[in-house]
């Protein structure tokens, strides 16, 4: 080729029940308009043994595509004029271009990795038949010569002008019923005045005073038991000191509530 006038990086990703992966192609255009496109890096991973959804695997493939881009960006000495990411999953495109929905941890973490290295505008849709990353996710036989050529040089549309590439599809908003959306639970709570409730519950001050005194006695017994003391719980009548302590606790509580308000 003569002097290079335009250098582009095209990275495809895909996922299947077998695995997921990505492949990157360097598309060079010389001053005469001649186009050359070749595979420069690819990576595949097997799907986890634990059953997962196809959209999750396709999203994992998109993350691999971003990691390939990071490696190529740091290692390739040729100046890249533009980078395009391709996927055949409209669901993944919807996730990447989403601006309003919040997702569960698995999807949210992978979208964070994707957004860190790419912008939503770099992602485009490609038909499955024109996606070489399908080979990365499923594998091929050594005798499939046509598929091997497809893997090594990418889809034919990359040899054509950009206006002949797959047209961008309108990406619909993420479905509200999508299982990956993080649900928001609204809880209505009613705040009550506990002091007022206590006053209302008891018939008179003497009943309230004695009830609080019994509670204080039981609290002290529980503390002694916790400290492994063998004191027996007192069952005799309340004495004057206990009733006085009950008055103090209740008055202190009411005073604190008034100050806080």
GROMACS elastic network, one bead per residue, 0.5 to 0.9 nm:
[ bonds ]
;  ai    aj funct       b0    kb
    1     4     6  0.75838   500
    1    28     6  0.89669   500
    1    29     6  0.84867   500
    1    30     6  0.63611   500
    1    31     6  0.88632   500
    1    32     6  0.89622   500
    1    34     6  0.76317   500
    1    35     6  0.87557   500
    1    36     6  0.83602   500
    2     5     6  0.89728   500
    2    29     6  0.89392   500
    2    30     6  0.55478   500
    2    31     6  0.65695   500
    2    32     6  0.75705   500
    2    34     6  0.87144   500
    3    29     6  0.85662   500
    3    30     6  0.54056   500
    3    31     6  0.59344   500
    3    32     6  0.86761   500
    4     7     6  0.71446   500
    4    28     6  0.66148   500
    4    29     6  0.57921   500
    4    31     6  0.61688   500
    5    28     6  0.77577   500
    5    29     6  0.57912   500
    5    30     6  0.50785   500
    5    31     6  0.54326   500
    5    32     6  0.88090   500
    5    33     6  0.83597   500
    6    27     6  0.81178   500
    6    28     6  0.59042   500
    6    29     6  0.51319   500
    6    30     6  0.68820   500
    6    31     6  0.84776   500
    6    80     6  0.78674   500
    6    81     6  0.64394   500
    6    82     6  0.86820   500
    7    26     6  0.70747   500
    7    27     6  0.58363   500
    7    29     6  0.65064   500
    7    30     6  0.89278   500
    7    78     6  0.77842   500
    7    79     6  0.70041   500
    7    80     6  0.51816   500
    7    81     6  0.54617   500
    7    82     6  0.71486   500
    8    25     6  0.82461   500
    8    26     6  0.59150   500
    8    27     6  0.50228   500
    8    28     6  0.64417   500
    8    29     6  0.85806   500
    8    79     6  0.89097   500
    8    80     6  0.56441   500
    8    81     6  0.57004   500
    8    82     6  0.50352   500
    8    83     6  0.58485   500
    8    84     6  0.78368   500
    9    24     6  0.68715   500
    9    25     6  0.58150   500
    9    27     6  0.61647   500
    9    28     6  0.88202   500
    9    69     6  0.84299   500
    9    80     6  0.68352   500
    9    81     6  0.81305   500
    9    82     6  0.63843   500
    9    84     6  0.63325   500
    9    85     6  0.84546   500
   10    23     6  0.84080   500
   10    24     6  0.56931   500
   10    25     6  0.51745   500
   10    26     6  0.65274   500
   10    27     6  0.72927   500
   10    82     6  0.85882   500
   10    83     6  0.59277   500
   10    85     6  0.59460   500
   10    86     6  0.73761   500
   10   158     6  0.87249   500
   11    22     6  0.68939   500
   11    23     6  0.56765   500
   11    25     6  0.62668   500
   11    26     6  0.88489   500
   11    65     6  0.61960   500
   11    66     6  0.83839   500
   11    68     6  0.81064   500
   11    69     6  0.75822   500
   11    83     6  0.77607   500
   11    84     6  0.63355   500
   11    86     6  0.60981   500
   11    87     6  0.87935   500
   11   133     6  0.87211   500
   12    21     6  0.85421   500
   12    22     6  0.54333   500
   12    23     6  0.54364   500
   12    24     6  0.64154   500
   12    25     6  0.84508   500
   12    61     6  0.87653   500
   12    62     6  0.80300   500
   12    65     6  0.67314   500
   12    84     6  0.85743   500
   12    85     6  0.58973   500
   12    87     6  0.59712   500
   12    88     6  0.87955   500
   12   126     6  0.87269   500
   12   131     6  0.66125   500
   12   132     6  0.68617   500
   12   133     6  0.55217   500
   12   134     6  0.87648   500
   13    20     6  0.76996   500
   13    21     6  0.58174   500
   13    23     6  0.66560   500
   13    24     6  0.89331   500
   13    58     6  0.73482   500
   13    59     6  0.86020   500
   13    60     6  0.88049   500
   13    61     6  0.51891   500
   13    62     6  0.53835   500
   13    63     6  0.84855   500
   13    64     6  0.75287   500
   13    65     6  0.59197   500
   13    85     6  0.78275   500
   13    86     6  0.64105   500
   13    87     6  0.54251   500
   13    88     6  0.79481   500
   13   131     6  0.77570   500
   13   132     6  0.81027   500
   13   133     6  0.50607   500
   13   134     6  0.75294   500
   13   136     6  0.82040   500
   13   137     6  0.85084   500
   14    19     6  0.86909   500
   14    20     6  0.57408   500
   14    21     6  0.58735   500
   14    22     6  0.64922   500
   14    57     6  0.77227   500
   14    58     6  0.50941   500
   14    59     6  0.78934   500
   14    60     6  0.83081   500
   14    61     6  0.52171   500
   14    62     6  0.70044   500
   14    86     6  0.88897   500
   14    87     6  0.63036   500
   14    88     6  0.70112   500
   14    89     6  0.77731   500
   14   128     6  0.88427   500
   14   131     6  0.79138   500
   14   132     6  0.86052   500
   14   133     6  0.53448   500
   14   134     6  0.56382   500
   14   135     6  0.86247   500
   14   136     6  0.74984   500
   14   137     6  0.61847   500
   15    18     6  0.78428   500
   15    19     6  0.58803   500
   15    21     6  0.64894   500
   15    22     6  0.88445   500
   15    47     6  0.84063   500
   15    54     6  0.66760   500
   15    55     6  0.77395   500
   15    56     6  0.81533   500
   15    59     6  0.75266   500
   15    60     6  0.73750   500
   15    61     6  0.56872   500
   15    62     6  0.86146   500
   15   133     6  0.81447   500
   15   134     6  0.71733   500
   15   136     6  0.82851   500
   15   137     6  0.53263   500
   15   138     6  0.81596   500
   16    19     6  0.53544   500
   16    20     6  0.60416   500
   16    47     6  0.77032   500
   16    54     6  0.59875   500
   16    55     6  0.87374   500
   16    57     6  0.64274   500
   16    58     6  0.70020   500
   16   134     6  0.80108   500
   16   137     6  0.57825   500
   16   138     6  0.67851   500
   17    20     6  0.82277   500
   17    46     6  0.87933   500
   17    47     6  0.64591   500
   17    51     6  0.87574   500
   17    52     6  0.83498   500
   17    53     6  0.81317   500
   17    54     6  0.65453   500
   17    57     6  0.77054   500
   17   137     6  0.82884   500
   17   138     6  0.82634   500
   18    45     6  0.88427   500
   18    46     6  0.61367   500
   18    47     6  0.54743   500
   18    48     6  0.87715   500
   18   137     6  0.64865   500
   18   138     6  0.58885   500
   18   139     6  0.87716   500
   19    44     6  0.70807   500
   19    45     6  0.55323   500
   19    48     6  0.79485   500
   19    57     6  0.73592   500
   19    61     6  0.87048   500
   19   136     6  0.77442   500
   19   138     6  0.63118   500
   19   139     6  0.88022   500
   20    43     6  0.86326   500
   20    44     6  0.58245   500
   20    45     6  0.54621   500
   20    46     6  0.64125   500
   20    47     6  0.65455   500
   20    57     6  0.60894   500
   20    58     6  0.66549   500
   20    59     6  0.88832   500
   20    60     6  0.68955   500
   20    61     6  0.50718   500
   20    62     6  0.88353   500
   20    64     6  0.83919   500
   20   133     6  0.82089   500
   20   134     6  0.82353   500
   20   136     6  0.65381   500
   20   138     6  0.76941   500
   21    42     6  0.75900   500
   21    43     6  0.54752   500
   21    45     6  0.59630   500
   21    46     6  0.85860   500
   21    57     6  0.89641   500
   21    58     6  0.83836   500
   21    60     6  0.77869   500
   21    62     6  0.77475   500
   21    63     6  0.87582   500
   21    64     6  0.61283   500
   21    65     6  0.73505   500
   21   133     6  0.63984   500
   21   134     6  0.81158   500
   21   135     6  0.86310   500
   21   136     6  0.52377   500
   21   137     6  0.54455   500
   22    41     6  0.85405   500
   22    42     6  0.57261   500
   22    43     6  0.55793   500
   22    44     6  0.66146   500
   22    61     6  0.60309   500
   22    62     6  0.72640   500
   22    63     6  0.87295   500
   22    64     6  0.59853   500
   22    65     6  0.51064   500
   22    66     6  0.88596   500
   22    68     6  0.76930   500
   22   132     6  0.83991   500
   22   133     6  0.52540   500
   22   134     6  0.84723   500
   22   136     6  0.63412   500
   22   137     6  0.79987   500
   23    39     6  0.71951   500
   23    40     6  0.79058   500
   23    41     6  0.58386   500
   23    43     6  0.63869   500
   23    44     6  0.86095   500
   23    64     6  0.88668   500
   23    65     6  0.69900   500
   23    68     6  0.77507   500
   23   132     6  0.73396   500
   23   133     6  0.58641   500
   23   136     6  0.74052   500
   23   151     6  0.84350   500
   23   154     6  0.89794   500
   24    38     6  0.84614   500
   24    39     6  0.59034   500
   24    40     6  0.59116   500
   24    41     6  0.52926   500
   24    42     6  0.61064   500
   24    65     6  0.77001   500
   24    68     6  0.71973   500
   24    69     6  0.77470   500
   24    72     6  0.87890   500
   24   154     6  0.88186   500
   25    37     6  0.63567   500
   25    38     6  0.52997   500
   25    40     6  0.56206   500
   25    41     6  0.72856   500
   25    42     6  0.89409   500
   25   152     6  0.85748   500
   25   153     6  0.74060   500
   25   154     6  0.69568   500
   26    36     6  0.80131   500
   26    37     6  0.56059   500
   26    38     6  0.56290   500
   26    39     6  0.65501   500
   26    40     6  0.65513   500
   26    80     6  0.89770   500
   27    35     6  0.69304   500
   27    36     6  0.57509   500
   27    38     6  0.68638   500
   27   158     6  0.73397   500
   27   159     6  0.81083   500
   28    34     6  0.81158   500
   28    35     6  0.56824   500
   28    36     6  0.52453   500
   28    37     6  0.63859   500
   28    38     6  0.89071   500
   29    32     6  0.79006   500
   29    33     6  0.56933   500
   29    34     6  0.55120   500
   29    36     6  0.65587   500
   29    37     6  0.88995   500
   30    33     6  0.53024   500
   30    34     6  0.54865   500
   30    35     6  0.68097   500
   30    36     6  0.86234   500
   31    34     6  0.74477   500
   32    35     6  0.89884   500
   34   159     6  0.86008   500
   35   158     6  0.83156   500
   35   159     6  0.57176   500
   35   160     6  0.77748   500
   36   153     6  0.86548   500
   36   158     6  0.87091   500
   36   159     6  0.68991   500
   37   152     6  0.87732   500
   37   153     6  0.56863   500
   37   154     6  0.70943   500
   37   158     6  0.71178   500
   37   159     6  0.69572   500
   38   151     6  0.89638   500
   38   152     6  0.60589   500
   38   154     6  0.69349   500
   39    42     6  0.75982   500
   39   151     6  0.73367   500
   39   152     6  0.51421   500
   39   153     6  0.57286   500
   39   154     6  0.70784   500
   40    72     6  0.86597   500
   40   152     6  0.85679   500
   41    68     6  0.71817   500
   41    72     6  0.80986   500
   42    65     6  0.87149   500
   42    68     6  0.74867   500
   42   133     6  0.85786   500
   42   136     6  0.77213   500
   43    64     6  0.73994   500
   43    65     6  0.84876   500
   43    68     6  0.78797   500
   43   136     6  0.70376   500
   44    61     6  0.84310   500
   44    64     6  0.83582   500
   44   133     6  0.88983   500
   44   136     6  0.54220   500
   44   137     6  0.64528   500
   44   139     6  0.89828   500
   45    48     6  0.88366   500
   45    61     6  0.86663   500
   45   136     6  0.82118   500
   45   137     6  0.74980   500
   46    49     6  0.86882   500
   46   137     6  0.78141   500
   47    50     6  0.83555   500
   47    51     6  0.84826   500
   47    52     6  0.83945   500
   47    57     6  0.72463   500
   47   137     6  0.87515   500
   48    51     6  0.69605   500
   48    52     6  0.76958   500
   49    52     6  0.85853   500
   52    55     6  0.86531   500
   52    56     6  0.68685   500
   52    57     6  0.74212   500
   53    56     6  0.53297   500
   53    57     6  0.65364   500
   53    58     6  0.88034   500
   54    57     6  0.50246   500
   54    58     6  0.60900   500
   54    59     6  0.85032   500
   55    59     6  0.60246   500
   55    60     6  0.84893   500
   55    89     6  0.76193   500
   55    91     6  0.67223   500
   55    92     6  0.67157   500
   56    59     6  0.50046   500
   56    60     6  0.61217   500
   56    61     6  0.86024   500
   56    92     6  0.84700   500
   56   106     6  0.82009   500
   56   107     6  0.72650   500
   57    61     6  0.62342   500
   57    62     6  0.87260   500
   58    62     6  0.64127   500
   58    63     6  0.88496   500
   58    87     6  0.82811   500
   58    88     6  0.87898   500
   58    89     6  0.70496   500
   58    91     6  0.88821   500
   58    92     6  0.69267   500
   59    63     6  0.64663   500
   59    64     6  0.88153   500
   59    89     6  0.86597   500
   59    91     6  0.88361   500
   59    92     6  0.58862   500
   59    95     6  0.87332   500
   59   107     6  0.77170   500
   59   110     6  0.72914   500
   59   111     6  0.81538   500
   60    63     6  0.50473   500
   60    64     6  0.64345   500
   60    65     6  0.87630   500
   60   107     6  0.89560   500
   60   110     6  0.71400   500
   61    64     6  0.50256   500
   61    65     6  0.63365   500
   61    66     6  0.88400   500
   61    87     6  0.89558   500
   61   133     6  0.87511   500
   61   137     6  0.83560   500
   62    66     6  0.64613   500
   62    67     6  0.88186   500
   62    85     6  0.84651   500
   62    86     6  0.87088   500
   62    87     6  0.75909   500
   62    92     6  0.81472   500
   62   110     6  0.86282   500
   62   114     6  0.74179   500
   63    66     6  0.50959   500
   63    67     6  0.63794   500
   63    68     6  0.87377   500
   63   110     6  0.65090   500
   63   111     6  0.80369   500
   63   113     6  0.68450   500
   63   114     6  0.59666   500
   64    67     6  0.50222   500
   64    68     6  0.62125   500
   64    69     6  0.86320   500
   65    68     6  0.51190   500
   65    69     6  0.62994   500
   65    70     6  0.87589   500
   65    85     6  0.76506   500
   65   114     6  0.88489   500
   66    69     6  0.50176   500
   66    70     6  0.62826   500
   66    71     6  0.88122   500
   66    85     6  0.85528   500
   66   113     6  0.79266   500
   66   114     6  0.62772   500
   66   117     6  0.65001   500
   66   118     6  0.73623   500
   67    71     6  0.63566   500
   67    72     6  0.86675   500
   67   114     6  0.88985   500
   67   117     6  0.84746   500
   68    71     6  0.51953   500
   68    72     6  0.61650   500
   68    73     6  0.84725   500
   69    72     6  0.51150   500
   69    73     6  0.58615   500
   69    74     6  0.85263   500
   69    83     6  0.86239   500
   69   117     6  0.83174   500
   70    73     6  0.51731   500
   70    74     6  0.63184   500
   70    75     6  0.86744   500
   70   117     6  0.75628   500
   71    74     6  0.53679   500
   71    75     6  0.61254   500
   71    76     6  0.82463   500
   72    75     6  0.51228   500
   72    76     6  0.53458   500
   72    77     6  0.89971   500
   73    76     6  0.58729   500
   73    77     6  0.84391   500
   73    80     6  0.82471   500
   74    77     6  0.82807   500
   76    79     6  0.78299   500
   76    80     6  0.87174   500
   77    80     6  0.89003   500
   80    83     6  0.73922   500
   83   122     6  0.69247   500
   84   121     6  0.88468   500
   84   122     6  0.52066   500
   84   123     6  0.62682   500
   84   124     6  0.73314   500
   85   118     6  0.88069   500
   85   122     6  0.58798   500
   85   124     6  0.61606   500
   85   125     6  0.85610   500
   86   122     6  0.84770   500
   86   123     6  0.58472   500
   86   125     6  0.56649   500
   86   126     6  0.59813   500
   86   131     6  0.78498   500
   87    90     6  0.78447   500
   87    92     6  0.77618   500
   87    93     6  0.75701   500
   87   123     6  0.75342   500
   87   124     6  0.65134   500
   87   125     6  0.53056   500
   87   126     6  0.57233   500
   87   127     6  0.80671   500
   87   128     6  0.82658   500
   87   131     6  0.74036   500
   87   133     6  0.84981   500
   88    91     6  0.89688   500
   88    92     6  0.84662   500
   88    93     6  0.86154   500
   88   124     6  0.84665   500
   88   125     6  0.54989   500
   88   127     6  0.54877   500
   88   128     6  0.54760   500
   88   130     6  0.88416   500
   88   131     6  0.70625   500
   89    92     6  0.53156   500
   89    93     6  0.64247   500
   89    94     6  0.86555   500
   89   125     6  0.72346   500
   89   126     6  0.83060   500
   89   127     6  0.88197   500
   89   128     6  0.86133   500
   90    94     6  0.60483   500
   90    95     6  0.86274   500
   90   125     6  0.71778   500
   90   169     6  0.87607   500
   90   171     6  0.69270   500
   90   172     6  0.83297   500
   91    95     6  0.62843   500
   91    96     6  0.87329   500
   91   171     6  0.86353   500
   91   172     6  0.88277   500
   91   174     6  0.76431   500
   92    95     6  0.50005   500
   92    96     6  0.61808   500
   92    97     6  0.85758   500
   93    96     6  0.51218   500
   93    97     6  0.60527   500
   93    98     6  0.82959   500
   93   120     6  0.82849   500
   93   123     6  0.71504   500
   93   124     6  0.75714   500
   93   125     6  0.76038   500
   93   171     6  0.68623   500
   93   172     6  0.89974   500
   94    97     6  0.52951   500
   94    98     6  0.58110   500
   94   171     6  0.58905   500
   94   172     6  0.64606   500
   94   173     6  0.62098   500
   94   174     6  0.58517   500
   95    98     6  0.51620   500
   95    99     6  0.86732   500
   95   101     6  0.86676   500
   95   103     6  0.88619   500
   95   107     6  0.83912   500
   95   111     6  0.75332   500
   95   173     6  0.85173   500
   95   174     6  0.68551   500
   96    99     6  0.84722   500
   96   111     6  0.64999   500
   96   114     6  0.77649   500
   96   115     6  0.76477   500
   96   119     6  0.86495   500
   96   120     6  0.60245   500
   96   123     6  0.82051   500
   97   119     6  0.87670   500
   97   120     6  0.53480   500
   97   121     6  0.79916   500
   97   123     6  0.86348   500
   97   171     6  0.79241   500
   97   173     6  0.85681   500
   98   101     6  0.65416   500
   98   102     6  0.89086   500
   98   120     6  0.87502   500
   98   173     6  0.69854   500
   98   174     6  0.71003   500
   99   102     6  0.86270   500
  101   174     6  0.75059   500
  101   176     6  0.86328   500
  101   181     6  0.68015   500
  101   182     6  0.78658   500
  102   108     6  0.75083   500
  102   180     6  0.86477   500
  102   181     6  0.59549   500
  102   182     6  0.55432   500
  102   183     6  0.82245   500
  103   106     6  0.80137   500
  103   107     6  0.60497   500
  103   108     6  0.52758   500
  103   109     6  0.89767   500
  103   180     6  0.55852   500
  103   183     6  0.84025   500
  104   107     6  0.58152   500
  104   108     6  0.58428   500
  104   109     6  0.85019   500
  104   179     6  0.87044   500
  104   180     6  0.55194   500
  104   181     6  0.59514   500
  104   182     6  0.50706   500
  104   183     6  0.85991   500
  105   109     6  0.58768   500
  105   110     6  0.85387   500
  105   180     6  0.86771   500
  105   182     6  0.85602   500
  106   109     6  0.55808   500
  106   110     6  0.65894   500
  106   111     6  0.88004   500
  106   180     6  0.83960   500
  107   110     6  0.53096   500
  107   111     6  0.60630   500
  107   112     6  0.85363   500
  107   180     6  0.69450   500
  107   181     6  0.88991   500
  108   111     6  0.51615   500
  108   112     6  0.61338   500
  108   113     6  0.88262   500
  108   180     6  0.89813   500
  109   112     6  0.51091   500
  109   113     6  0.65395   500
  109   114     6  0.88718   500
  110   113     6  0.50997   500
  110   114     6  0.62842   500
  110   115     6  0.86611   500
  111   115     6  0.60183   500
  111   116     6  0.83921   500
  112   115     6  0.52256   500
  112   116     6  0.60628   500
  112   117     6  0.89351   500
  113   116     6  0.51693   500
  113   117     6  0.67606   500
  113   118     6  0.87184   500
  114   117     6  0.56108   500
  114   118     6  0.59072   500
  114   119     6  0.80339   500
  114   120     6  0.89139   500
  115   118     6  0.51490   500
  115   119     6  0.59227   500
  115   120     6  0.73844   500
  116   119     6  0.79928   500
  118   121     6  0.83749   500
  118   122     6  0.68240   500
  118   123     6  0.83949   500
  119   122     6  0.56341   500
  119   123     6  0.75769   500
  120   123     6  0.56610   500
  120   124     6  0.88138   500
  121   124     6  0.77645   500
  124   166     6  0.85265   500
  124   167     6  0.85610   500
  124   168     6  0.61323   500
  124   169     6  0.78104   500
  125   166     6  0.73567   500
  125   167     6  0.79464   500
  125   168     6  0.62593   500
  125   169     6  0.66156   500
  126   129     6  0.82930   500
  126   130     6  0.64530   500
  126   131     6  0.63556   500
  126   165     6  0.89910   500
  126   166     6  0.63385   500
  126   167     6  0.85962   500
  126   168     6  0.85685   500
  127   130     6  0.53477   500
  127   131     6  0.63522   500
  127   166     6  0.79847   500
  128   131     6  0.50488   500
  128   132     6  0.82211   500
  128   133     6  0.88625   500
  128   134     6  0.70881   500
  129   132     6  0.78956   500
  129   134     6  0.82018   500
  129   155     6  0.88714   500
  130   133     6  0.89925   500
  130   134     6  0.87685   500
  130   150     6  0.88740   500
  130   154     6  0.81267   500
  130   155     6  0.55268   500
  130   156     6  0.80892   500
  130   157     6  0.84621   500
  131   134     6  0.58094   500
  131   135     6  0.81508   500
  131   154     6  0.78965   500
  131   155     6  0.69963   500
  132   135     6  0.56364   500
  132   136     6  0.72250   500
  132   147     6  0.85545   500
  132   150     6  0.65678   500
  132   151     6  0.55872   500
  132   152     6  0.88058   500
  132   153     6  0.89854   500
  132   154     6  0.60916   500
  132   155     6  0.69738   500
  133   137     6  0.63739   500
  133   138     6  0.86767   500
  133   151     6  0.79787   500
  134   137     6  0.51623   500
  134   138     6  0.61806   500
  134   139     6  0.78767   500
  135   138     6  0.51880   500
  135   140     6  0.63452   500
  135   147     6  0.80335   500
  135   151     6  0.72141   500
  136   139     6  0.56683   500
  136   140     6  0.84990   500
  136   151     6  0.86590   500
  140   143     6  0.83323   500
  140   144     6  0.68191   500
  140   147     6  0.74045   500
  140   148     6  0.79006   500
  141   144     6  0.55217   500
  141   145     6  0.86502   500
  141   147     6  0.87576   500
  141   148     6  0.86739   500
  142   145     6  0.72517   500
  142   148     6  0.77325   500
  143   146     6  0.88262   500
  143   147     6  0.89864   500
  143   148     6  0.84953   500
  144   147     6  0.54596   500
  144   148     6  0.62176   500
  144   149     6  0.88411   500
  145   149     6  0.62427   500
  145   150     6  0.85764   500
  146   149     6  0.52450   500
  146   150     6  0.62680   500
  146   151     6  0.87113   500
  147   151     6  0.61302   500
  147   152     6  0.86562   500
  148   152     6  0.62116   500
  148   153     6  0.86848   500
  149   152     6  0.50993   500
  149   153     6  0.60735   500
  149   154     6  0.77767   500
  150   153     6  0.55043   500
  150   154     6  0.51183   500
  150   155     6  0.63007   500
  150   156     6  0.83348   500
  151   154     6  0.55986   500
  151   155     6  0.82939   500
  153   156     6  0.81760   500
  154   157     6  0.85124   500
  154   158     6  0.72693   500
  155   158     6  0.60048   500
  155   159     6  0.79891   500
  156   159     6  0.55983   500
  156   160     6  0.73242   500
  157   160     6  0.52088   500
  157   161     6  0.78582   500
  157   162     6  0.82435   500
  157   164     6  0.67968   500
  157   165     6  0.56553   500
  157   166     6  0.79615   500
  158   161     6  0.74791   500
  158   162     6  0.77120   500
  158   164     6  0.87543   500
  158   165     6  0.71336   500
  159   162     6  0.89557   500
  160   163     6  0.81507   500
  160   164     6  0.63327   500
  160   165     6  0.73727   500
  161   164     6  0.56716   500
  161   165     6  0.71772   500
  162   165     6  0.52186   500
  162   166     6  0.86764   500
  163   166     6  0.82205   500
  163   167     6  0.80937   500
  164   167     6  0.79226   500
  165   168     6  0.88886   500
  166   169     6  0.86571   500
  168   171     6  0.87554   500
  171   174     6  0.88831   500
  172   175     6  0.83170   500
  173   176     6  0.87129   500
  174   177     6  0.84686   500
  174   178     6  0.70751   500
  174   181     6  0.86159   500
  175   178     6  0.52918   500
  175   181     6  0.86555   500
  176   179     6  0.85213   500
  176   181     6  0.72582   500
  177   180     6  0.85413   500
  177   181     6  0.75527   500
  178   181     6  0.57492   500
  179   182     6  0.81262   500
  180   183     6  0.89978   500
  192   195     6  0.88956   500
  192   196     6  0.84381   500
  192   197     6  0.78271   500
  193   196     6  0.54281   500
  193   197     6  0.62377   500
  193   198     6  0.88072   500
  194   198     6  0.61778   500
  194   199     6  0.86958   500
  195   198     6  0.51724   500
  195   199     6  0.63504   500
  195   200     6  0.86495   500
  195   253     6  0.83383   500
  195   254     6  0.71731   500
  195   257     6  0.85538   500
  196   199     6  0.51268   500
  196   200     6  0.61122   500
  196   201     6  0.85331   500
  197   200     6  0.51016   500
  197   201     6  0.60248   500
  197   202     6  0.88695   500
  198   201     6  0.50736   500
  198   202     6  0.65105   500
  198   208     6  0.81395   500
  199   202     6  0.57153   500
  199   203     6  0.79476   500
  199   204     6  0.80443   500
  199   205     6  0.81887   500
  199   208     6  0.76419   500
  200   203     6  0.73277   500
  200   204     6  0.89617   500
  201   208     6  0.88907   500
  202   205     6  0.75557   500
  202   207     6  0.65057   500
  202   208     6  0.59084   500
  203   206     6  0.85668   500
  203   207     6  0.68336   500
  203   208     6  0.78162   500
  204   207     6  0.56205   500
  204   208     6  0.64817   500
  204   209     6  0.87809   500
  205   208     6  0.50766   500
  205   209     6  0.59896   500
  205   210     6  0.86529   500
  206   209     6  0.50124   500
  206   210     6  0.62131   500
  206   211     6  0.85437   500
  207   210     6  0.53321   500
  207   211     6  0.61022   500
  207   212     6  0.86846   500
  208   211     6  0.51431   500
  208   212     6  0.62425   500
  208   213     6  0.85998   500
  209   212     6  0.54297   500
  209   213     6  0.62770   500
  209   214     6  0.88652   500
  209   243     6  0.66447   500
  209   244     6  0.87826   500
  209   246     6  0.59703   500
  209   247     6  0.64195   500
  209   250     6  0.82567   500
  210   214     6  0.62448   500
  210   215     6  0.86724   500
  210   238     6  0.77920   500
  210   242     6  0.87448   500
  210   243     6  0.66338   500
  210   246     6  0.74481   500
  211   214     6  0.52459   500
  211   215     6  0.63560   500
  211   216     6  0.87789   500
  211   246     6  0.85354   500
  212   215     6  0.50353   500
  212   216     6  0.62297   500
  212   217     6  0.86971   500
  212   243     6  0.84118   500
  212   246     6  0.56345   500
  212   247     6  0.83411   500
  212   249     6  0.83404   500
  212   250     6  0.79381   500
  213   216     6  0.51095   500
  213   217     6  0.62795   500
  213   218     6  0.87047   500
  213   238     6  0.75051   500
  213   242     6  0.58549   500
  213   243     6  0.58019   500
  213   244     6  0.85162   500
  213   245     6  0.72338   500
  213   247     6  0.83737   500
  214   217     6  0.50750   500
  214   218     6  0.62133   500
  214   219     6  0.85944   500
  214   238     6  0.76855   500
  214   242     6  0.84075   500
  214   246     6  0.86591   500
  215   218     6  0.50890   500
  215   219     6  0.61026   500
  215   220     6  0.86953   500
  215   246     6  0.89705   500
  216   219     6  0.50218   500
  216   220     6  0.63116   500
  216   221     6  0.86734   500
  216   242     6  0.81306   500
  216   245     6  0.84681   500
  216   246     6  0.74117   500
  217   220     6  0.52588   500
  217   221     6  0.63188   500
  217   222     6  0.88110   500
  217   233     6  0.83900   500
  217   234     6  0.79430   500
  217   238     6  0.89836   500
  217   242     6  0.78865   500
  218   222     6  0.62382   500
  218   223     6  0.86997   500
  218   233     6  0.77230   500
  218   234     6  0.87714   500
  219   222     6  0.51485   500
  219   223     6  0.63305   500
  219   224     6  0.87684   500
  220   223     6  0.50882   500
  220   224     6  0.62893   500
  220   225     6  0.86855   500
  221   224     6  0.51483   500
  221   225     6  0.62590   500
  221   226     6  0.86542   500
  221   231     6  0.78121   500
  221   232     6  0.78466   500
  221   233     6  0.60476   500
  221   234     6  0.83636   500
  222   225     6  0.50543   500
  222   226     6  0.61494   500
  222   227     6  0.86441   500
  223   226     6  0.50191   500
  223   227     6  0.62553   500
  223   228     6  0.86096   500
  223   229     6  0.88297   500
  224   227     6  0.50298   500
  224   228     6  0.62351   500
  224   229     6  0.52751   500
  224   230     6  0.76093   500
  224   231     6  0.71280   500
  225   229     6  0.55185   500
  225   230     6  0.69432   500
  225   231     6  0.77353   500
  226   229     6  0.75252   500
  228   231     6  0.88996   500
  229   232     6  0.88781   500
  231   234     6  0.87413   500
  232   235     6  0.89354   500
  234   237     6  0.84559   500
  235   238     6  0.86435   500
  236   239     6  0.88194   500
  238   241     6  0.82702   500
  238   242     6  0.62443   500
  238   243     6  0.69466   500
  239   242     6  0.54655   500
  239   243     6  0.64823   500
  239   244     6  0.87821   500
  240   243     6  0.51534   500
  240   244     6  0.61061   500
  240   245     6  0.86081   500
  241   244     6  0.50367   500
  241   245     6  0.61431   500
  241   246     6  0.85937   500
  242   245     6  0.50439   500
  242   246     6  0.61781   500
  242   247     6  0.87434   500
  243   247     6  0.63788   500
  243   248     6  0.87876   500
  244   247     6  0.51346   500
  244   248     6  0.63733   500
  244   249     6  0.88137   500
  245   248     6  0.50619   500
  245   249     6  0.62156   500
  245   250     6  0.86876   500
  246   249     6  0.52598   500
  246   250     6  0.63092   500
  246   251     6  0.86470   500
  247   250     6  0.53588   500
  247   251     6  0.61240   500
  247   252     6  0.85196   500
  248   251     6  0.52143   500
  248   252     6  0.59643   500
  248   253     6  0.84833   500
  249   252     6  0.52303   500
  249   253     6  0.61532   500
  249   254     6  0.87341   500
  250   253     6  0.51427   500
  250   254     6  0.62963   500
  250   255     6  0.86569   500
  251   254     6  0.51792   500
  251   255     6  0.61211   500
  251   256     6  0.86330   500
  252   255     6  0.50923   500
  252   256     6  0.61662   500
  252   257     6  0.87076   500
  253   256     6  0.52186   500
  253   257     6  0.63598   500
  253   258     6  0.88094   500
  254   257     6  0.51971   500
  254   258     6  0.63351   500
  254   259     6  0.88031   500
  255   258     6  0.51879   500
  255   259     6  0.63017   500
  255   260     6  0.87298   500
  256   259     6  0.51948   500
  256   260     6  0.62089   500
  256   261     6  0.86917   500
  257   260     6  0.52122   500
  257   261     6  0.62898   500
  258   261     6  0.52499   500
